Amino acid sequence: MSGLVFGIDTFGDVPEDDAGAPLSHAAAIRQVVDEAVLADELGVDAIALGEHHRPEYSISSPETVLAGIAGRTSRIKLASGVTVLSSDDPVRVFQRFATVDALSNGRAEVILGRGSFTESFPLFGYDLADYDTLFEEKIELFARLLDEKPVTWQGTMRASLENADVYPKTESGRLSTWVGVGGSPQSVVRTARYGLPLMLAIIGGPAKRFAPYLDLYRKAAEKFGTAAYPVGMHSPGFVADTDEEAKEVFWPHYQVMRDRIGALRGWPPITRTEFAAEIERGSLYIGSPETVARKIAAAVGALGVGRFDLIYTAGAQPVSARMRAVELYGGKVIPMVRDILAD
């Protein structure tokens, strides 16, 4: 699996400084840029920035931050993770990422998704009752835009297009585009229908339970006559010098974040026992470089994916610990995983 791609993902969680004070949103954005620069220097293949419109996250416009990263890096792929296409305009999404692609000499990637939160819908004037229709229509239009030819299109959620050409064009002729899926079979089939790569969000339970989705994707691609690309996966985790340090740094901030989301969705508060079980048998990749590398290698081997992205922020973990996590992931974890899978 020499062609395996490794990335890091963040939603721009607002971290604390080493004195325990939260950073401003502006400082948190600059911190993400610094982490991306370090990842680029260490040979990490990609960074994906999520879009959120909530106070605990700093990034609401991933492509703007990616443009800033483009000017300070030379090789790392620059992705969204995800762009909430349902509450955005496909033409503008294409234009913005084609611009990032130009600034970065062809390193831009869009990962389209429906989003894990719904704040963007009322913020931009969309009705949640149209949730499914919005995504279905907009991904259809976006798929046509990827051909970079004049588009004629008609739907119910935005103005129709008649032989409309969209600029700027990319130098390669096609903008790299994935679809992020959280576990819906219908979403997997839709992704295959449009012939786009699939990024699985595996954030709970053992990774191997997603194997049927990979089979479904490949079978659907065969049925539709489209390409079945290597599937990617992203999962949360954290790397420190020892297992115990990783858990102790990660847990208190993760607990706050998890319970805040859980309160909105009717989940009971998470316990330390559940946290430990998710590290041991689920989809939290937390520990020393050796521990995290072994777990990533096992997941990649079990699923046969072609890309693994570590969501390295999940709460207000301190700035210094985040930088160390990126350093260990790029400098130790990735080489270890490659060595394990090469045996």
N, C-alpha and C positions, 0 to 999 in steps of 0.2 A: 504494500500500500504506500509506495513511495510518493504517489501523487496526492496524498491526503493533505487537505487544507486545514489550517488551524487559525481561528480568529478569537477575538474578544468582543464582548457586547456590553453596553451600558445604556441605561435610561437617563444617565446624568443625575443619578441620586445625589442630593446635596450632602456632602460629607462634613465631618467635623475636623477642625484643626487639632493639633496634638494637645491643646489645652481644653478640649471638649466643647468649643464654641462652633456653631454651624457657620459654614461659609455663606456668603451671599450667592444669589443665583449667578451673577456675573463671574465671581471667582470660581464657582463650581464648573462653569463652562470652560474657563481657562484651564482648570485642573484636568478636565477630560482631554483637552488638546495636548497638555504635557504628557499624559499617559499614552496617548496615541503616538507621540513622537518617540517615547521610550520603546513602545511596542515595535515601531518601525525599525529602530536601531537594533533590536534584538532578533529580528527576522520573523515576527508574527505576521501571518499572511493577510489578515483582514481585521478591520474594526467596524462594528455595526452599532449605530446610535439609534435608540428608540425614540419615539415621539409620544410625549405625554403633556397634559395640560393641567397639572396638579402641583401644589406648592412644594411637595417633597422632591420633585424632579426639576432639573434646570433646562432640559432640552425639549423645546416645543417645535423647533425647526431644524431637524437633523442635517439637512443639506447645507444650511448656512454654516454650521459648525464644521461639517466635512470640508467645506471650501476653505475654512481657516486651517484645517489640518493639512489640506493639499499643499499649501505653501510652505509647510515646515517638514514635509516627509517626501520620500522618493520612491517607495516601492509598495507600501501597504495598500491593500484594497480598501476603498472607502464606501461603506454601505449604510443604508438605513436598516432599522431592525425593530419595528417595522414602520413603513409609511402607511398611515391610516387612509387608504385610498377612498373609502366610503364618504369621508367628510372633507375630501379635497377635490381638486379638479384634475382629471387625467392629463389634460394638455399642459397645465402649469407644472405638474409633477414631472412630466417628461422634460419640459424646458429647463427646469431647475437642475435636474440631475444630468442632463446633457451639458449644462454649463459646468457643473462640478467635474464631469468627465473631461472637458476641455482643459480646465485648470490643472487637473491631476495627470494629464497625458494618458487618459484612458483607464483610470483606476476606479471609476464610480460604479456602484452597484445599487439597484433598488430592490428592497425586499418588501413586497406589497402585503398588506394584511388588513383584517377587519378591526384589529385593535383589542386590547384586553380591558380598556376602560371606555366609557361612553361620553366623557366630558366634551369631546370635540364636536359632537353632534349638535347640541343646543348652542354651543359657542359660535358655530358657523352657520346656524340656521337650518339644520336638518332635523327631520322628524324620525325618532327611533322606530316608529311604525314602519318606516321604509328601509330598515336596516339591511334586509336581504336584497331587496331590489337595487339599492344604491351600489352595493359591491358588485352584484352581477352585471349591471350595466356598465359600470366604470371600468371593471377589469376587461370587459369586452372591447371597450374603446381603447384602453391602454395597450392591449395586445395588438391592435391595428396600428397604433402609433409607432410601435417598435419596428415596423417595416420601413419607416422613414420615407413614406410616399404620401401623396395627397389622399386624404381620408374623407369618405362620405359615410355619415353615421347618423342614426336617429334613435333617440330613447325618450324616456319620460322624466329623467332626473336632471338633465341639463339641456342647454340649447343644442339643436341639431347642427351637424357640420356638412357642408356641401363642397366637395373637392378642396378641402382645406389642407394647406401645407403648413407644417410646424417646424419652427427653427429655435435654436441651432441644431444642425445635424451633427451626429457624432463622426469622428474620423474613422472609426471601425465600421460604421454602417449599422450598428445595433447596440443598444444600451443593455448591459448585463442586468437581467431582471429575474428575481426569484419570487416565490409566493410563500409566506409564512403561514403555517397551519398548526392549530393547537390540538387537534384530535377529532375533527369532523370528517367522516368518510366522504361526504359530499364535496368538501373543500379539496380533498385529495384528488377526487375524480375531476373536478373543475380545473385544477392545476395541470393535470395530464392532458385535458382537452385542449388547453391553450399551448401545450408544448413548452411549459416553463419549468425550471428546476424547483424542487420542493425543499423547504426548510421546516423541519419539525421542531416545535417548541415542546421539549420534554422536561417538564418542571416538577413532576411528581411521580412516584412509583418507579419500578424497575424499567430501564430503557427497553428491554427485550419485549415488553408488552406492546411496543409500537411496530414490531416486525410485520404484523398484518397490514399496516398502512403502506409499508414499502412494497409489499406484494400487490396490494390494490393499485398503487401508483403505476407499477410496471405493467400490470395487466390492462389498466385503463389506457396507458400510452400505446400499448400494442393494438388495442381495439380502435383507438382514434387515429392511428398511424402517425403519432407524434414521437418525439425523442424522449426516452426515459433517461433523464440526466442523473448523475450521482446525487443522491439525496444528502442534505446536510441536517445536522441537529444542533440545537443550542440548549444548554442547561446551566443552572446557577451553580456557583462554587466560589471557593476562595483558597488561596495558597499562602502559607506562611512557612517558617523554617521548621516547625514541628506540628504534629497533629493537634496537640493540645492548644498551642498558641492560635492556630487557625480557628478552632472552635470557639475559644474564649473571645477573640476579637470579633468574630462574625456574629455570634449568637445574640447578644443583647440588641443590636441594631436590626438584625433580621427579625427578631421577635416583634419589635415595635412595628416594622413594616408589614409583616405577615398579619398581625392582629388588626392593624388599621384596615387592610384590605378585607380581612375576614369579617369585620364588623359590618362592612357594606354588603357582603354577600351571604351573611347568615352562617358563617363558619364559627365553631367554638375556638377559644384561644388555643394557640399551639403550646404544647408542653415540651420540656427539655427531652423527655423520653421519645416523643414523636420526631423531634429534631435529630436525635441520635439514630433513630431507625431509618430516617431518610438518608442520612450519610452512609449508613451501613448497607442498606438494601435498596435505596431509592435513587433519586436523581439530584442529590446535592453532592457536588464534587469538592469536598472540603478536607484539607489536611496538608501534610508536607508534600514536597514535590513528588516523592516516591509514591505516596498514597494516592495522590490525585492522578498521576501518570498511569498507575496500574488500573484505576477505575475507568479512566477514559479509554485506555486500550481495550478493556473488556467490553465496554459499550460499543465502541467502533467495530470491534471484531464480531460482536453478536449481531449487529444490524447491517454491517457492510456499508456504512455511510462513507461519503467521500469528503465530508467536511465536519469539523467539530468546532463550535464556538462556545467559549466559557463566558457566561454572564457574571462578570467579576465584581459587580456592585449590587448589593441588595440591602439598602438601608444606608445609614450614616457612618459607615466604617471610616476611621480616621485617614486623612490624606497620606500620611507616611506608610500606613499599612496597605493602602491601595497601591501605591507605587511599588512597594515590595512585592505585592501579589503579582503585578504585571511583570516585574523583573524575574521572579521565580518561574512564572508560567512560560515566558519567552525563552529564558536562559537555561531552564532545567527540565520543566515538564514536557515541553514539545520534543526536545531531543530524546528524552526517555521513552515517550510513547512511540516514536519512530523506531527506536532500538527494539522495543518489546515486539512490535508488529512485524519487524524484519526477521525475527527469529523463527 
